[in-house]
Amino acid sequence: AYDEAAFKAAQGAGNSILVHVTAPWCPTCKAQEAAVDELGKKPDYANLKVFRVDFDSQKPVWTAWKVNSQSTIIAFKGASETGRIVGQSKPDAVEALVKTAVK
């Protein structure tokens, strides 16, 4: 789950970060979640920090990033956004996004 202090600490440490704006009722979000979970099992992404933002209850968080819908995934390297995808749940697309933060 998203925690502001933990997110800021990860940014400050220069970590590779993935933020998933998700909703429990969203089938695309569920598919994205499965893709993110699979990537987390790969050694190349062992240090990736993943934060899940609930679309229904954490509106101030996702609106700050100019997100318009659930099923949005944003990649960061430290404080810099490296890319984002919306509504895309194919594992290779999610991995391509993750690679922008892990380089």
VMD Tcl script that builds the backbone (N, CA, C; Angstrom):
set m [mol new atoms 309]
animate dup $m
set s [atomselect $m all]
$s set {name element resname resid chain x y z} {
  {N N ALA 1 A 0.834 -1.201 0.000}
  {CA C ALA 1 A 0.000 0.000 0.000}
  {C C ALA 1 A 0.871 1.255 0.000}
  {N N TYR 2 A 0.312 2.319 -0.501}
  {CA C TYR 2 A 1.050 3.579 -0.589}
  {C C TYR 2 A 1.163 4.224 0.783}
  {N N ASP 3 A 2.373 4.636 1.114}
  {CA C ASP 3 A 2.660 5.385 2.332}
  {C C ASP 3 A 3.555 6.551 1.931}
  {N N GLU 4 A 3.103 7.765 2.182}
  {CA C GLU 4 A 3.824 8.967 1.741}
  {C C GLU 4 A 5.266 8.985 2.236}
  {N N ALA 5 A 5.482 8.679 3.503}
  {CA C ALA 5 A 6.837 8.722 4.064}
  {C C ALA 5 A 7.742 7.679 3.412}
  {N N ALA 6 A 7.233 6.478 3.223}
  {CA C ALA 6 A 8.027 5.414 2.595}
  {C C ALA 6 A 8.327 5.752 1.134}
  {N N PHE 7 A 7.356 6.336 0.449}
  {CA C PHE 7 A 7.564 6.726 -0.942}
  {C C PHE 7 A 8.642 7.806 -1.036}
  {N N LYS 8 A 8.554 8.818 -0.196}
  {CA C LYS 8 A 9.553 9.905 -0.204}
  {C C LYS 8 A 10.943 9.369 0.147}
  {N N ALA 9 A 11.006 8.432 1.087}
  {CA C ALA 9 A 12.295 7.834 1.463}
  {C C ALA 9 A 12.889 7.063 0.292}
  {N N ALA 10 A 12.050 6.306 -0.427}
  {CA C ALA 10 A 12.522 5.552 -1.592}
  {C C ALA 10 A 13.015 6.501 -2.677}
  {N N GLN 11 A 12.304 7.601 -2.878}
  {CA C GLN 11 A 12.750 8.596 -3.856}
  {C C GLN 11 A 14.090 9.196 -3.435}
  {N N GLY 12 A 14.186 9.558 -2.171}
  {CA C GLY 12 A 15.408 10.170 -1.667}
  {C C GLY 12 A 16.616 9.259 -1.761}
  {N N ALA 13 A 16.372 7.951 -1.672}
  {CA C ALA 13 A 17.450 6.967 -1.766}
  {C C ALA 13 A 17.800 6.636 -3.213}
  {N N GLY 14 A 17.046 7.199 -4.158}
  {CA C GLY 14 A 17.324 6.928 -5.569}
  {C C GLY 14 A 16.836 5.581 -6.047}
  {N N ASN 15 A 15.883 5.000 -5.323}
  {CA C ASN 15 A 15.373 3.676 -5.677}
  {C C ASN 15 A 14.596 3.670 -6.990}
  {N N SER 16 A 14.505 2.484 -7.568}
  {CA C SER 16 A 13.600 2.236 -8.695}
  {C C SER 16 A 12.231 1.974 -8.083}
  {N N ILE 17 A 11.223 2.716 -8.561}
  {CA C ILE 17 A 9.902 2.701 -7.930}
  {C C ILE 17 A 8.826 2.495 -8.990}
  {N N LEU 18 A 7.821 1.712 -8.624}
  {CA C LEU 18 A 6.642 1.538 -9.455}
  {C C LEU 18 A 5.425 1.918 -8.612}
  {N N VAL 19 A 4.594 2.815 -9.126}
  {CA C VAL 19 A 3.355 3.204 -8.451}
  {C C VAL 19 A 2.203 2.692 -9.306}
  {N N HIS 20 A 1.350 1.879 -8.700}
  {CA C HIS 20 A 0.208 1.313 -9.407}
  {C C HIS 20 A -1.062 1.914 -8.825}
  {N N VAL 21 A -1.768 2.701 -9.629}
  {CA C VAL 21 A -3.058 3.250 -9.215}
  {C C VAL 21 A -4.099 2.206 -9.596}
  {N N THR 22 A -4.708 1.617 -8.589}
  {CA C THR 22 A -5.522 0.433 -8.792}
  {C C THR 22 A -6.855 0.543 -8.064}
  {N N ALA 23 A -7.810 -0.278 -8.475}
  {CA C ALA 23 A -9.107 -0.358 -7.820}
  {C C ALA 23 A -9.504 -1.828 -7.749}
  {N N PRO 24 A -10.089 -2.254 -6.634}
  {CA C PRO 24 A -10.427 -3.673 -6.483}
  {C C PRO 24 A -11.473 -4.168 -7.484}
  {N N TRP 25 A -12.255 -3.297 -8.047}
  {CA C TRP 25 A -13.308 -3.660 -8.991}
  {C C TRP 25 A -12.843 -3.635 -10.452}
  {N N CYS 26 A -11.580 -3.311 -10.685}
  {CA C CYS 26 A -11.059 -3.099 -12.044}
  {C C CYS 26 A -10.358 -4.358 -12.568}
  {N N PRO 27 A -10.907 -5.010 -13.624}
  {CA C PRO 27 A -10.260 -6.221 -14.158}
  {C C PRO 27 A -8.892 -5.947 -14.785}
  {N N THR 28 A -8.717 -4.793 -15.408}
  {CA C THR 28 A -7.411 -4.448 -15.978}
  {C C THR 28 A -6.382 -4.308 -14.869}
  {N N CYS 29 A -6.779 -3.705 -13.755}
  {CA C CYS 29 A -5.876 -3.552 -12.609}
  {C C CYS 29 A -5.420 -4.917 -12.085}
  {N N LYS 30 A -6.352 -5.865 -12.042}
  {CA C LYS 30 A -6.008 -7.217 -11.572}
  {C C LYS 30 A -4.971 -7.861 -12.495}
  {N N ALA 31 A -5.135 -7.687 -13.789}
  {CA C ALA 31 A -4.164 -8.232 -14.744}
  {C C ALA 31 A -2.820 -7.536 -14.592}
  {N N GLN 32 A -2.839 -6.229 -14.385}
  {CA C GLN 32 A -1.596 -5.493 -14.159}
  {C C GLN 32 A -0.914 -5.989 -12.886}
  {N N GLU 33 A -1.702 -6.202 -11.850}
  {CA C GLU 33 A -1.165 -6.669 -10.572}
  {C C GLU 33 A -0.440 -7.995 -10.757}
  {N N ALA 34 A -1.028 -8.895 -11.537}
  {CA C ALA 34 A -0.392 -10.192 -11.800}
  {C C ALA 34 A 0.938 -9.995 -12.522}
  {N N ALA 35 A 0.977 -9.091 -13.488}
  {CA C ALA 35 A 2.219 -8.826 -14.227}
  {C C ALA 35 A 3.283 -8.240 -13.306}
  {N N VAL 36 A 2.893 -7.313 -12.447}
  {CA C VAL 36 A 3.837 -6.702 -11.502}
  {C C VAL 36 A 4.361 -7.753 -10.525}
  {N N ASP 37 A 3.470 -8.608 -10.032}
  {CA C ASP 37 A 3.892 -9.665 -9.094}
  {C C ASP 37 A 4.900 -10.610 -9.740}
  {N N GLU 38 A 4.674 -10.970 -10.997}
  {CA C GLU 38 A 5.608 -11.855 -11.706}
  {C C GLU 38 A 6.974 -11.185 -11.876}
  {N N LEU 39 A 6.975 -9.903 -12.205}
  {CA C LEU 39 A 8.247 -9.189 -12.353}
  {C C LEU 39 A 9.007 -9.157 -11.035}
  {N N GLY 40 A 8.279 -9.036 -9.940}
  {CA C GLY 40 A 8.909 -9.000 -8.620}
  {C C GLY 40 A 9.675 -10.270 -8.287}
  {N N LYS 41 A 9.376 -11.348 -8.989}
  {CA C LYS 41 A 10.065 -12.621 -8.763}
  {C C LYS 41 A 11.381 -12.719 -9.532}
  {N N LYS 42 A 11.608 -11.803 -10.461}
  {CA C LYS 42 A 12.827 -11.839 -11.271}
  {C C LYS 42 A 13.970 -11.146 -10.530}
  {N N PRO 43 A 15.153 -11.747 -10.532}
  {CA C PRO 43 A 16.291 -11.159 -9.821}
  {C C PRO 43 A 16.636 -9.737 -10.271}
  {N N ASP 44 A 16.433 -9.433 -11.547}
  {CA C ASP 44 A 16.750 -8.096 -12.055}
  {C C ASP 44 A 15.926 -7.000 -11.385}
  {N N TYR 45 A 14.777 -7.384 -10.849}
  {CA C TYR 45 A 13.864 -6.400 -10.263}
  {C C TYR 45 A 13.677 -6.592 -8.759}
  {N N ALA 46 A 14.604 -7.297 -8.136}
  {CA C ALA 46 A 14.491 -7.596 -6.707}
  {C C ALA 46 A 14.452 -6.336 -5.844}
  {N N ASN 47 A 15.089 -5.264 -6.295}
  {CA C ASN 47 A 15.141 -4.037 -5.492}
  {C C ASN 47 A 14.075 -3.016 -5.876}
  {N N LEU 48 A 13.175 -3.384 -6.776}
  {CA C LEU 48 A 12.103 -2.491 -7.194}
  {C C LEU 48 A 11.131 -2.274 -6.034}
  {N N LYS 49 A 10.844 -1.025 -5.749}
  {CA C LYS 49 A 9.869 -0.682 -4.707}
  {C C LYS 49 A 8.523 -0.474 -5.386}
  {N N VAL 50 A 7.498 -1.181 -4.919}
  {CA C VAL 50 A 6.171 -1.082 -5.512}
  {C C VAL 50 A 5.208 -0.482 -4.486}
  {N N PHE 51 A 4.494 0.545 -4.943}
  {CA C PHE 51 A 3.490 1.196 -4.108}
  {C C PHE 51 A 2.150 1.107 -4.826}
  {N N ARG 52 A 1.137 0.684 -4.096}
  {CA C ARG 52 A -0.205 0.577 -4.658}
  {C C ARG 52 A -1.078 1.695 -4.094}
  {N N VAL 53 A -1.636 2.490 -4.987}
  {CA C VAL 53 A -2.497 3.603 -4.602}
  {C C VAL 53 A -3.935 3.207 -4.926}
  {N N ASP 54 A -4.806 3.247 -3.913}
  {CA C ASP 54 A -6.197 2.881 -4.116}
  {C C ASP 54 A -6.948 4.036 -4.788}
  {N N PHE 55 A -7.492 3.767 -5.959}
  {CA C PHE 55 A -8.174 4.787 -6.745}
  {C C PHE 55 A -9.391 5.342 -6.003}
  {N N ASP 56 A -10.066 4.507 -5.252}
  {CA C ASP 56 A -11.296 4.925 -4.578}
  {C C ASP 56 A -11.045 5.736 -3.311}
  {N N SER 57 A -9.983 5.434 -2.586}
  {CA C SER 57 A -9.793 6.080 -1.280}
  {C C SER 57 A -8.605 7.028 -1.180}
  {N N GLN 58 A -7.752 7.068 -2.190}
  {CA C GLN 58 A -6.547 7.894 -2.112}
  {C C GLN 58 A -6.478 8.924 -3.252}
  {N N LYS 59 A -7.593 9.570 -3.517}
  {CA C LYS 59 A -7.667 10.529 -4.621}
  {C C LYS 59 A -6.617 11.642 -4.548}
  {N N PRO 60 A -6.342 12.232 -3.374}
  {CA C PRO 60 A -5.321 13.292 -3.346}
  {C C PRO 60 A -3.953 12.820 -3.836}
  {N N VAL 61 A -3.648 11.555 -3.618}
  {CA C VAL 61 A -2.351 11.014 -4.044}
  {C C VAL 61 A -2.282 10.953 -5.558}
  {N N TRP 62 A -3.262 10.296 -6.179}
  {CA C TRP 62 A -3.170 10.110 -7.631}
  {C C TRP 62 A -3.453 11.384 -8.417}
  {N N THR 63 A -4.247 12.284 -7.865}
  {CA C THR 63 A -4.461 13.539 -8.597}
  {C C THR 63 A -3.202 14.400 -8.601}
  {N N ALA 64 A -2.366 14.256 -7.591}
  {CA C ALA 64 A -1.102 15.010 -7.549}
  {C C ALA 64 A -0.190 14.620 -8.713}
  {N N TRP 65 A -0.331 13.391 -9.211}
  {CA C TRP 65 A 0.472 12.925 -10.349}
  {C C TRP 65 A -0.253 13.093 -11.678}
  {N N LYS 66 A -1.382 13.800 -11.651}
  {CA C LYS 66 A -2.171 14.030 -12.867}
  {C C LYS 66 A -2.638 12.721 -13.506}
  {N N VAL 67 A -3.036 11.796 -12.660}
  {CA C VAL 67 A -3.594 10.528 -13.113}
  {C C VAL 67 A -5.101 10.729 -13.301}
  {N N ASN 68 A -5.644 10.198 -14.384}
  {CA C ASN 68 A -7.065 10.365 -14.686}
  {C C ASN 68 A -7.902 9.117 -14.476}
  {N N SER 69 A -7.257 7.972 -14.350}
  {CA C SER 69 A -8.028 6.745 -14.197}
  {C C SER 69 A -7.228 5.686 -13.449}
  {N N GLN 70 A -7.975 4.715 -12.931}
  {CA C GLN 70 A -7.319 3.544 -12.368}
  {C C GLN 70 A -6.606 2.830 -13.504}
  {N N SER 71 A -5.884 1.827 -13.194}
  {CA C SER 71 A -5.067 1.042 -14.139}
  {C C SER 71 A -3.954 1.879 -14.755}
  {N N THR 72 A -3.433 2.804 -13.942}
  {CA C THR 72 A -2.279 3.600 -14.343}
  {C C THR 72 A -1.071 3.112 -13.555}
  {N N ILE 73 A 0.039 2.899 -14.242}
  {CA C ILE 73 A 1.283 2.515 -13.580}
  {C C ILE 73 A 2.327 3.560 -13.946}
  {N N ILE 74 A 2.991 4.089 -12.921}
  {CA C ILE 74 A 4.013 5.110 -13.119}
  {C C ILE 74 A 5.337 4.580 -12.599}
  {N N ALA 75 A 6.402 4.753 -13.378}
  {CA C ALA 75 A 7.742 4.333 -12.973}
  {C C ALA 75 A 8.564 5.562 -12.606}
  {N N PHE 76 A 9.364 5.414 -11.562}
  {CA C PHE 76 A 10.262 6.472 -11.112}
  {C C PHE 76 A 11.646 5.904 -10.886}
  {N N LYS 77 A 12.654 6.718 -11.139}
  {CA C LYS 77 A 14.022 6.441 -10.689}
  {C C LYS 77 A 14.321 7.585 -9.742}
  {N N GLY 78 A 14.316 7.291 -8.453}
  {CA C GLY 78 A 14.420 8.355 -7.466}
  {C C GLY 78 A 13.219 9.269 -7.596}
  {N N ALA 79 A 13.457 10.566 -7.681}
  {CA C ALA 79 A 12.367 11.542 -7.771}
  {C C ALA 79 A 11.904 11.796 -9.200}
  {N N SER 80 A 12.569 11.206 -10.195}
  {CA C SER 80 A 12.238 11.474 -11.599}
  {C C SER 80 A 11.312 10.415 -12.168}
  {N N GLU 81 A 10.202 10.854 -12.739}
  {CA C GLU 81 A 9.315 9.932 -13.432}
  {C C GLU 81 A 9.999 9.499 -14.725}
  {N N THR 82 A 10.021 8.182 -14.969}
  {CA C THR 82 A 10.663 7.665 -16.171}
  {C C THR 82 A 9.664 7.207 -17.222}
  {N N GLY 83 A 8.397 7.063 -16.838}
  {CA C GLY 83 A 7.377 6.654 -17.790}
  {C C GLY 83 A 6.102 6.242 -17.091}
  {N N ARG 84 A 5.058 6.050 -17.900}
  {CA C ARG 84 A 3.786 5.572 -17.366}
  {C C ARG 84 A 3.003 4.874 -18.462}
  {N N ILE 85 A 2.138 3.967 -18.027}
  {CA C ILE 85 A 1.211 3.306 -18.927}
  {C C ILE 85 A -0.178 3.370 -18.294}
  {N N VAL 86 A -1.186 3.378 -19.151}
  {CA C VAL 86 A -2.574 3.428 -18.682}
  {C C VAL 86 A -3.365 2.353 -19.414}
  {N N GLY 87 A -4.031 1.493 -18.657}
  {CA C GLY 87 A -4.886 0.479 -19.254}
  {C C GLY 87 A -4.157 -0.638 -19.967}
  {N N GLN 88 A -2.870 -0.704 -19.819}
  {CA C GLN 88 A -2.055 -1.730 -20.490}
  {C C GLN 88 A -1.688 -2.803 -19.469}
  {N N SER 89 A -2.058 -4.043 -19.751}
  {CA C SER 89 A -1.789 -5.107 -18.785}
  {C C SER 89 A -0.904 -6.222 -19.330}
  {N N LYS 90 A -0.446 -6.091 -20.567}
  {CA C LYS 90 A 0.424 -7.132 -21.125}
  {C C LYS 90 A 1.746 -7.141 -20.357}
  {N N PRO 91 A 2.184 -8.319 -19.921}
  {CA C PRO 91 A 3.411 -8.404 -19.128}
  {C C PRO 91 A 4.624 -7.745 -19.773}
  {N N ASP 92 A 4.763 -7.882 -21.103}
  {CA C ASP 92 A 5.935 -7.272 -21.746}
  {C C ASP 92 A 5.863 -5.744 -21.709}
  {N N ALA 93 A 4.671 -5.174 -21.763}
  {CA C ALA 93 A 4.529 -3.716 -21.669}
  {C C ALA 93 A 4.848 -3.225 -20.263}
  {N N VAL 94 A 4.405 -3.979 -19.273}
  {CA C VAL 94 A 4.700 -3.613 -17.881}
  {C C VAL 94 A 6.204 -3.729 -17.630}
  {N N GLU 95 A 6.812 -4.785 -18.145}
  {CA C GLU 95 A 8.250 -4.952 -17.967}
  {C C GLU 95 A 9.043 -3.844 -18.678}
  {N N ALA 96 A 8.607 -3.456 -19.859}
  {CA C ALA 96 A 9.293 -2.363 -20.572}
  {C C ALA 96 A 9.252 -1.074 -19.735}
  {N N LEU 97 A 8.125 -0.830 -19.086}
  {CA C LEU 97 A 8.016 0.345 -18.214}
  {C C LEU 97 A 8.961 0.213 -17.034}
  {N N VAL 98 A 8.986 -0.941 -16.404}
  {CA C VAL 98 A 9.867 -1.161 -15.248}
  {C C VAL 98 A 11.325 -0.933 -15.637}
  {N N LYS 99 A 11.693 -1.391 -16.807}
  {CA C LYS 99 A 13.081 -1.230 -17.265}
  {C C LYS 99 A 13.497 0.236 -17.337}
  {N N THR 100 A 12.553 1.150 -17.568}
  {CA C THR 100 A 12.917 2.569 -17.617}
  {C C THR 100 A 13.371 3.082 -16.257}
  {N N ALA 101 A 12.911 2.427 -15.200}
  {CA C ALA 101 A 13.279 2.850 -13.841}
  {C C ALA 101 A 14.475 2.095 -13.290}
  {N N VAL 102 A 14.798 0.960 -13.885}
  {CA C VAL 102 A 15.838 0.093 -13.344}
  {C C VAL 102 A 17.179 0.286 -14.058}
  {N N LYS 103 A 17.178 1.001 -15.150}
  {CA C LYS 103 A 18.404 1.163 -15.938}
  {C C LYS 103 A 19.533 1.798 -15.144}
}
mol reanalyze $m
mol bondsrecalc $m
mol representation Tube
mol addrep $m
